[in-house]
Amino acid sequence: MTISTDRRSVLLGAGAFGAAALLGVSGQPLRAATPSQGGTLRLGIGSFDSGETLDPQATETKFMQNLQWQLRNNLIEVGAGGVLVPELATSWDSNEDLTVWTFKLREGVEFHNGKTMDADDVVFSINLHRGDSSTSQVKALAAVISDVQATAPNEVTITLGAGNAGFPAVLSLTCMYIVPADDMNFDAGIGTGPYILESYEPGVKSVVRKNPNYWKEGRAHFDSVEMLAIRDVNARTTALQTGQLDAINAVDPSTANLLGVMPGIDLMQTQGKVHYCFSMNTTDPLFSDVRVRKAMKLAINRQDMVDKVLNGFGSIANDQPISNAYAYHDGDIPQHEYDPEQAQSLLKAAGAEGLATTLHASDTPFTGAVDAAQLFSEHASAAGIKITVSREPEDGYWSNIWAKRPFFATRWSGRANEDLMLSLAYSHEAIAGGYNRPLGTTTPSMPPWSPLGRKKTTPSAARSMPNARC
């Protein structure tokens, strides 16, 4: 990404009906071949929380995800096209039954405090996500690890409870950053990343400056990066248009085309894996019958959602998260089509004719979520379903509404591969980790964190599962 003072670009990462992750960029077109060096990059981020910290265990929002990766690195990075590439690990290999994985570490990498990274730092960082006392968002996925050992100064060996060919992808996840061993002062921001923390005020602003000793070539082009927490999409867009910001996230798809025709703005779309959805709690009496849940799926017109809510910057999902952005997407699965008559028939068979429910939404999960909820209400009325949309406050949506109501709007980011996506959000492990748990229950070692950060989108319509978030 390059920056200049005379041009603005808008990058649109789109997906299915519910999740078009849009990024507006002020500067030269992103296709510029040679990045400029120096200057300050000013980012406006709409996803943030005033209670966030730099604890690697709890990277919740886009703001924190961006800040963490400005400051820290993982062992493995997700490269272009979702391919895993070496980062702080230079290579990895396993035994024949895929239960023991050995990671060779990059030598000579320094933390911001001058300490040279070694295997002890990696062992400490991974163990943050293991054990009863961990509050990590990826604790359930890290539970497959039975042992982590520093087997040489620059080598770490991880033993799993069972064979797992896809295990290296776990180490690329948000939260799996490498920090100095035994240093619990996470808010100091010490890492091996491209920038050094200068200041951070949760829910307001962060400032970082270039790390002069950064080990990765061709990265860290700016002298400094400033991020501003701006929840209102119109305020972010105006700040981009007037040159107060160089880039914003979550562009409103309904106005994206207007930005695209403005002088000096390039409008670009890229495929991603984010998906938007309306989640039903299957333990709630209203949604405990699978026929009711299927009726809700048939009562939503996905194409209408893509056209009117995403303004065409998206694609249709099919009540599951694996879109054609994933390598193993199955395009032969029959698509759930809008069929209010069949939906009405299913409700009658379930003894739920005239079903009435409240859909809780705000634009916090995704820009346009409230409009999408209203549109769903219109679609469902043809099936005799009455959906009352309750517009909830933006602040506190994740802690007060998400997973606290039987029916609510949500968003999930994509992950590096299908295994991670399904395991993190739709599995027994997801229940253990607190992401997908029955209403009213809690996991003692896992507080109810809000959504993680993500890329392109694939909207699911109504989704029949307990509670889900991104």
Secondary structure, 3 states (H helix, E strand, C coil): CCCCCCCEEEEEEEEECCCCEEEEEECCCCCCCCCCCCCEEEEEECCCCCCCCCCHHHCCCHHHHHHHHHHCCECEEECHHHCEEECCEEEEEECCCCCEEEEEECCCCECCCCCECCHHHHHHHHHCCCCCCCCCCCHHHHCCEEEEEEEECCEEEEEECCCCCCHHHHHHCCCCECCCCCCCCHHHCCCCCCEEEEEEECCCEEEEEECCCCCCCCCCCCCEEEEEECCCHHHHHHHHHCCCCCEEECCCHHHHHHHHCCCCEEEEEEECCEEEEEEECCCCHHHCCHHHHHHHHHCCCHHHHHHHCCCCCEECCCCCCCCCCCCCCCCCCCCCCCCHHHHHHHHHHCCCCCCEEEEEECCCCCCCHHHHHHHHHHHHHCCCCEEEEEECCCCCHHHHHCCCCCEEEEEECCCCCHHHHHHHHCCHHHHHHCCCCCCCCCECCECCCCCCCCCCECCCCEEECCCCCC
